[in-house]
Every structure is written in C-alpha cells, then in structure tokens.
C-alpha cells in the first residue's frame, strides 16, 4: 500500500468516526436538553452543543425527549377533534387513534405531535403584575404564547385540509394514570373514562379560581361535545358527557389519612366485623 493509499484510508476512517460521533450526539443531546429545560428555556451549554445538529435531528425525527417511560411515567396528552358538517352534525375523534393511525409507528408519530402541542402550551397572558415586575419574562411569555398559537393553528389547518368544507376545532385532553394507593384499594382500567380530563386554554388566574369554584361561563376551545357521542382514544371508548364533566374536577383525588394507613386486607376485615356487629344488634 502506497503512502497516498494509507493517507486515503486514514482520512476515510476519520470521516466515518466523526459521522458516528455526530450521530451519537444527535441521539443523546435532545433527551438531555429536555431534562435540563427550565422555566425560560433549555440549558445554554446544551443548546450550544445541540445547535449544529438540530436540522439533522429534525430530519430523522430523533430530536425527542422521552419522559413517559418507567420508573416515573407521567400522564399522556391527546387532542380531541370536532368536525362540524354543513348540516350542523358534529363528528368527534381523538388523536392519536389506534384504529386509524396504523402501523404503530404512525400512531407513535401522532402521539409525539400531541405531546409537543401540550408541552409548548402557554396560557393567555402575561399577568399585569409580571409585566411590571419582570418585563423580560413577560416578553418571553408573549413569544411562547404566539408560538403555541401558531403550532395549534397549523394543526387545525391540516385537519381542515383533511376535511374540506367543514369546520374543525380542537382541544387538549390529559389522560391521567391511576394513583397507586387508590388503585390498590379499587383497581380500575387504565382507560377508565374518569382518567380523561379536559385541559382548557384560559389564564392562570381562572385556573386558580376554578380550584375553589368553577366559573359560570367556562372558556372553551371548542363547543362542548355531544353527550351521545363516543370518543375513541386508542382502543378505549370515552363518553363525551363524562369528558365534559371532568372539566370541573381537580387533578388530585382526596384521600383521608385513615385510608392511607389501612391495607385492602384490613379494610375487608373491618367490613366483616362491622357487618357482624350490625347483625348482632339487629337480632337483639
């Protein structure tokens, strides 16, 4: 092998090594950026490293941060779609949908889109107090809100293209995971209708007020769904009326301290003892 050939082989090995390192960084840095993201954006150092690889990661769709796997999976976020026909009839659907988005990779891609829409959501604002106290943060709020509205509108426009001549509206749905303690006391299906909660697009002040008392006229991104319509999220059917009722519920389920200290076996024993006592009192 001549000197020129050795030089060419060395250059080829070096180029392949750099490409592999670059691809590895494109895989590792997006999740790291997701985990280091703060209230005003991602870590500056991670953003600097990620900047040259953003286009490559977006092209291959590997610029994702995965936070829905074990050991601490969080709630998932879906998009409810209402398509209104010219005669006023409303057809509702859920994105993603196992019955429509097949193969499973297509379902996963739609799931990533709905999660992205929820992640960038910024409520209307900013509050006047923030404008006076921190103008820079207030400006970031306005920009984040504008970004969310643009992305949300792009989703609506895509659906309007899929359903020409019909009115399309969307709203976000949160699919909660059952609480461990409550699940031990009363096991329920992961697709139970009560685990779906409507996420309204309203200012933070209204969110805080709704915890104490639901406002008389709640802001809706779309009209309330028809009670007779069944939503389909994955392979589960969710009555629209129960979705509507879930708007007024808070995220946390109230559990008394006594319930926390009682196991299912102890609760069953207490129920038997109570039944025996009642029977004795009745016979007396």
Secondary structure, DSSP 8 states (H G I E B T S, - for coil): --HHHHHHHHHHHHHHHHHHHHHHHHHHHHHHHHHT-BTTBS-HHHHHHHHTTHHHHHHHT------SSTTS---EEEEEEEEE-TTS-EEEEEES-TTTS-SHHHHHHHHHHHHHHHHT---S---HHHHHH-HHHHHHHHHHHHHHHHHHHHHHHHHHHHTTTSEEEEEEEEE----HHHHHHS---TT-GGGEEEE----HHHHHHHHHS--SS---SS----TT-EEEETTEEEEHHHHHHGGGS-SS----HHHHT--HHHHHHHHHHHHHHHHHHHH-
